[in-house]
């Protein structure tokens, strides 16, 4: 009697999936892998298990929403946004916004004459780290409390060049990683102690967008390779990062998955990268409907 029972269960699950597809997105749909991304100047999320995409903001053409990052509780996204009217994607400043995914409620986290981008949520959910390019030149890394009464942002790091710092938190919340510029003008990977503010070079070679693994033991980053960039892994004690993929033309949106593998957006595909073998497996094809012509930017997995 086991086989008929399984067949009935499979049929019921199929009907449930069909019901969700017809009626639209309902709540968080359990703990299925969910990725947030930006396409066509709007934010989206996709439930990988069910193959369902949901548009979260609807201001494309009148605003630019990009670089979503999940709060640790999986309820809120922080993102960079240009929402002034008339909309111009080349305006010299942007804001940080918070979006409650289930309700659609929006709140401005930070709005200044500067350009704020590359938000990253702290592991404890109390603050968002971001990069700010001011009118006076240079780039500053700041941490802003997310509670309305949390106070002002504090400076973590400043670089005289207007570079994209793209910082990432260590899982313990005590340190952050960035690609910064050393005294010789070379791009290197730095670790910044948030309590002391001291920055230490952890990888003295060209690499971009370092992101620590969920266990904090490995950095994934882009390194120059051939005529482009390869996704690579580096651990303390390694002489150099080990390439995990072949070379791509440019660094692509990528993120660690909750299960410890990596994911990268290649064209209109969301691809899993096995962290041990580098094997690529397509998780989702961004095609059809509003997603068909849009380039995919940003990538973050719900905890």
Buried (B, 14 or more C-beta within 10 A) or exposed (E): EEEEEEEEEEEEEEEEBEEBEEEEBEEBBEEEBBBBBBBBBBBBBBBBBBEBBBBBBEBBEEBBBBBBBBBBEBBBBBBBBBBBEEBEEEEEBBBBBBBEBEEEEBEEBBBBEBBBBBBBBBEEBBBBBBBBBBEEEEBBBBBBBBEEEEEEBEEBBBBEEEBBBBBBBBEEBBBBBBBBBEEEEEBBBBBBEBEEEEBEEBBEBBBBBBBBBBEEEBBBBBBBBEEBBBBBBBEEEEEEBBBBBEBBEEBBBBBBBEEEBBBBBBEBBBBBBEBEEBEBEEBBEBEEEBBEEBEBBBBBBBB
